[in-house]
Amino acid sequence: MTITLEKADISDAREIYDLQIESFKALLNKYQDFDYSPGAEKPERTVQRLMEPITDFYFISLDGKHIGALRVCDFDSLCKLKQIFILPQYQGHGYAQRAMLIAETRYPGAVRWELDTILQEEKLCYLYEKMGYEKTGQIIRIKDGMDIVFYAKGEYSEGG
């Protein structure tokens, strides 16, 4: 089973959107967060992101089949992993971890990586910590029982 990243473009907006909605459905149902959840976004938001000059979207492919996607915002020495999502039936097999490692090699100028996730999702926090990300200390309360925790890996620079 081989995981690869395939760069997406504007013509892929619908497929990325559909993967995103399906992948985030369980979290949306659990937290009922219709304001911030990627599972509640409109298709136009995916199109907007694909048009951002700092954004790169990649399909996460398993033996050529698109099973998810990830989005990187590239600020030269700082990269932000803004979304990573995998269809439910493919979760828990290490595919996200492999995709993140591949993504990090695509940006050799990045000395720092940042991401955020739901604090209460222990499996997600564990994954990012296993990948070398450390909590920055920043936590934002979204609602009772749901907080966003921020992670970083690498060195900090004033320019990022």
N, C-alpha and C positions, 0 to 999 in steps of 0.2 A: 504494500500500500504506500503510494508515493504522494506526498503533499507538495503542491507547487502553488506559487502566486502568479496570477495572470492579471496584468494591468487592465483596468476597465476604462471605458470612455463614455461619453454622453449617450451613445447608442445603447449602452448597457443599463441605463437608469432604471428601467422597469424591472429587469431581472434582479438588480441589487435591492430595489425597494421591496420586491416580493420576498426575497430571502430575509431581509431585515424584519419585516412584519411577522413572518413565520417564526423566526429565531427568537424574537423578543416577546412573543405572545404570552408565554408562561409568566414572565416577570411583570408584564403589564397587568395580567389578571391577578397576580399575587399582590402587587402594590397599588393597583388602581391609580397609577400616576399618569394621568392623561395630559399633563402639562409638559413633562420633560422626557418621558420614555420614547426611545426610538420606535417602539412598537405602536405608538399613537401618532406618528408623524404622517404628513400628507406626501404624496409622490413628488410634489413640487420641491420639497426640501432636499430630496436626493438629487434632483436636477441642479439645484442651486449649489450644492456641495461639489458636484462633479465639475462645475464651471469655475470654482475657486482656483486661482493660480497656485495656491500653496497646498492644495489637496490632491492626494493620489489615492484612488480606490483600487483595491486588488480583489479579485475573486480568489477564495481559498478553494483549490481544486484537489480532489482525491481521485487519483488515477484518471484525470481529465474531466471529472464530474464536479460542477460547481456545488459546493456544500455550505458555503458561507462567503463572507467578505470581511475585509478590514480597510480602515481609512487612516491614512497618515497625513498629518499636517506638517509640512517641512519648512522650518525656519532656519535653515542652514545648520548651525551647531546644536539646535534644539529641534527634536521631533516629538510630536504629540500623537499618541495612538488614540484616536478619538472614538473609534468604534471597532469592535471585533465581534463577529457573530457567526455562529455555526448552527445549522438546522438541528432541531432537537434530537433526531435519530442518530446524529453523528457526534453529539457531545459526549464528553467523558472518555475519549480515546486518545487524548494527547495531540489532536490535530491543531488546536488553537496554539498550543505551546510551539509546535513546529512552525506554524505560520508566522508567529511572532519572531522567532529566531531568523527566519528567512527575511522578513521585513527589515529587521535591524541591520542585516548585512547589505541591504539595498541603499543605505544612507551612511556611507563610511565617514562623512563629515560630522555626523551627529555625535556630540560628546555627552549629551543628556537626552533621556527619553522621559516623557511624562504621560500619565493616564489617570483616569478616575473610574470608580466603580461603586456599587452599592455596598456600604459597610456591612450590612446584615447578610450579604451573600458570601458565606464563609468559603465556599468552593472557589469563587472568583478571587477573593482576597488571597487564598492559599496559592492559587495558580500564579498570580503576579508576584507574590513574595518568593515563590520557588524560582521564578525567572530573574530574580535579583532586584526587583523593585522594592523600595522602602517607602513606608508612609512618610509624608512630608509634614504631618501634623495638622494639615488643613482638612476640616470636615464641615460640610454644609448640610444642615437639616432641611430636608425636602418636606417631610411631614412626619407625624408620629409613626415610629417604626421604620423609617426610611431616611438614611443619611448617605451622602456621597462622600467618599474618602479619596484623597489624592495621593498618588504614588509617583516616585521618580527613581530613575536609575542613571548613574553617571555623575559628572561634575556639574556644578552650577556656575553659570557665567552671567554677568550683568547684561550682556547683549541679548540673552534669550529671554 
